[in-house]
């Protein structure tokens, strides 16, 4: 028996040693490969620069979503994903980068045409799409044609494609221009079955962010509010697309009674339907489009495709992958500070708004003698009430220093996004900006019933009743009263702030608040914003208020440390070595669904207000 035990022990020890050796070998090989790649990358950096040949087409093969600020990605993670072809989980396109590329290409004599390749384009707010559309219109003024080619067009893809001189669709492709919708997932029945207690505290008839935890369906109040702003957003979309395509805005909104006969007439062929309904100008396979472009501008170096340069390569020619923030030299600067993402407490990386980190950027602008005015560009559905107030207080300090502050609302500036904008000297919103949602809520889940069902119990002693809240115990009624009073006080503070800054009465603000969402055109009528316009309009207004005739627009952003910048550039160069391993893989439908659900769930897992008090518009960030 002892010999058998000894043999078994020796076998497992041997297997473990083998596994451990293999693990170390794999990691050592990977480390060596990375080091070699970095060395080669350093030696080759700058030696192989992208070149634009005469008579080229710029191909805007866009991948990801349009944003006003990219989410921070660790350089090492970026290196691994790019080197081994995995791609970023949620790729992003910086709006000002894309506009810079289009504007530069319009002036570039080597660029003869522009191609929109939008199959991997994820979209963005209607305001961002309109900014890109304006840049495309200016490109067309140069006399150069724009072609759009795609396998499928949804709303955001088609919005940009509508600016093209020719829209082509793959014969096997398809398109349906659906309207906007706002659907949520409701958990009340599931939470009851799981015996989870979601303790919800709120103020605002239309503050529907907490409804998924209290109901199994959308309330009539939420349906009323959502329908109103979705209809206005859809109207703006239709007007813009109809104008660029040259047909009436009643070309949209086909009922199934109208749509199905058209499909029956073309034997269910999406391509023929799109062509017959004037959505596209032609059907082209990849080979047919390639031939057409070769006839237009000639063959490229490999002789197999038309002469072109991609978006990424053209962008790298204009700026480095990791640009160093420029100092605010000169005496007349208008500083732009981007506030994008959920508002959280403390320090946060770019792509999120941190109470401390965003306030620090505002403080830097206030203390910089070269900065004469500030524009806060907001793209946020809100978050922590405490962090929102920390940021707003810093805006007040800038105004006390004699520098005007203008708020520029991007796609979303609602709830906490409105809170941080409210104290600006002037508020600009895009017509399609989702704003308002002036309400407040708190939410604390406890699992005492779930744990009890599993046979897990919590018990103990304390010196007094004020012993804090724990997820394994019910919240005392006294604590619930304290939290609800704090929520109500927060709502009073919110509408009081808006009333003061917008020169309105509390009753006037309360009548348009209650958590209700509006779009920019409605917000202007209600007095929540001052003017309709984009970032450049806000910058011009800031310069005018500061009485600046000649000025420079500068971005104040978190600066990379010397070590971060060194590793970022090294790893960026090194990743080029691994491009041959690229596996170009689109996520499956189930993977995309899982990523979407994870993204929605992560909104709540990040909330960190010290008082569990939130000014957040969940519905604003989930429009489909």
PEMONOR-V764246 format. One record per backbone hydrogen bond with DSSP energy under -0.5 kcal/mol. CO is the residue of the C=O (numbers start at 0). NH is the residue of the N-H. Records with the same first field share a line. If there is no record, write none. Layout:
CO=NH + NH
This chain:
0=4
1=5
2=6
3=7
4=8
5=9
6=10
7=11
8=12
9=13
10=14
11=15
12=16
13=17
14=18
15=19
16=20
17=21
18=22
19=23
20=24
21=25
22=26
23=27
24=28
25=29
26=30
27=31
28=32
29=33
30=34
31=35
32=36
33=37
34=38
35=39
36=40
37=41
38=42
39=43
40=44
43=46 + 47
46=48
50=52
55=111 + 112
56=58 + 308
57=59 + 114
58=60 + 310
59=61 + 116
63=121 + 122
64=92
66=94
73=77
74=78
75=79
76=80
77=81
78=82
79=83
80=85 + 86
81=84
87=90
90=64
92=66
93=96 + 97
94=98
95=99
96=100
97=101
98=102
99=103
100=104
101=105
102=106
103=106 + 107
106=108
107=110
109=55 + 111
111=144
112=57
113=146
114=59 + 116
115=117 + 148
116=61
117=120
119=63 + 121
122=65
124=128
125=129
126=130
127=131
128=132
129=133
130=134
131=135
132=136
133=137
134=138
135=139
136=140
137=141
138=141 + 143
139=142
144=113
145=164 + 165
146=115
147=167
148=117
149=169
150=173
152=175
153=157
154=158
155=159
156=160
157=161
159=162
160=163
165=147 + 167
166=280 + 281
167=149
168=283
169=172
173=152
175=177
180=623
186=190
187=191
188=192
189=193
190=194 + 195
191=194
194=449
195=197
196=198 + 445
197=199
198=443
200=441
202=439
203=206
205=207
206=209
207=210
209=212
210=213 + 214
211=186 + 187
214=187
218=222
219=223
220=224
221=225
222=226
223=227
224=228
225=229
226=230
227=231
228=232
229=233
230=234
231=235
232=236
233=237
234=238
235=239
236=240
237=241
238=242
239=243
240=244
241=245 + 246
247=250
248=251
254=257 + 258
255=259
257=261
258=262
259=263
260=264
261=265
262=267
263=266
265=268
267=269
268=272
269=273
270=274
271=275
272=276
273=278 + 279
274=277
281=168
284=288
285=289
286=290
287=291
288=292
289=293
290=294
291=295
292=296 + 297
293=297
297=306
299=302
304=299
306=56
308=58
309=313
310=314
311=315
312=316
313=317
314=317 + 318
319=322
326=328
330=332
331=551
332=334 + 371 + 372
333=553
334=336 + 374
335=555
336=376
337=339
338=378
341=343 + 352
342=383
343=354
345=355 + 356
348=351
349=71
351=353
352=343
353=357 + 358
354=358
355=359
356=360
357=361
358=362
359=363
360=364
361=365
362=366
363=367
366=368
367=370
369=332 + 371
371=403
372=334
373=405
374=336 + 376
375=377 + 407
376=338
377=409
378=340
379=413
380=616
381=342
382=614
383=387
384=388
385=389
386=390
387=391
388=392
389=393
390=394
391=395
392=396
393=397
394=398
395=399
396=400
397=402
398=401
401=403
403=373
404=424 + 425
405=375
406=408 + 427
407=377
408=429
410=433
411=379
412=435
413=416
414=417 + 418
415=419
417=420 + 421
420=423
425=406 + 427
426=529 + 530
427=408
428=532
429=432
430=520
432=434 + 519
433=412
434=517
435=414
436=438
437=514
439=202
440=613
441=200
443=198
445=196
446=450
447=451
448=452
449=453
450=455
451=454
464=466
469=472
470=446
475=479
476=480
477=481
478=482
479=483
480=484
481=485
482=486
483=487
484=488
485=489
486=490
487=491
488=492
489=493
490=494
491=495
492=496
493=497
494=498
495=499
496=500
497=501
498=502 + 503
499=502
504=508
505=509
506=510
507=511
508=511 + 512
512=515
513=205
515=436 + 437
517=434
518=521 + 522
519=523
520=524
521=525
522=526 + 527 + 528
523=526
530=428
533=537
534=538
535=539
536=540
537=541
538=542
539=543
540=544
541=545
542=547
543=546
546=548
548=550
551=333 + 553
553=335
554=556
560=564
561=565
562=566
563=567
564=568
565=569
566=570
567=571
568=572
569=573
570=574
571=575
572=575
573=576
574=577
575=578
577=580
578=581
581=583
582=584
587=591
588=592
589=593
590=594
591=595
592=596
593=597
594=598
595=599
596=600
597=601
598=602
599=602 + 603
600=603 + 604
601=605
603=606
608=611
612=384
613=440 + 615
614=382 + 415
615=617
616=620
617=620
618=621
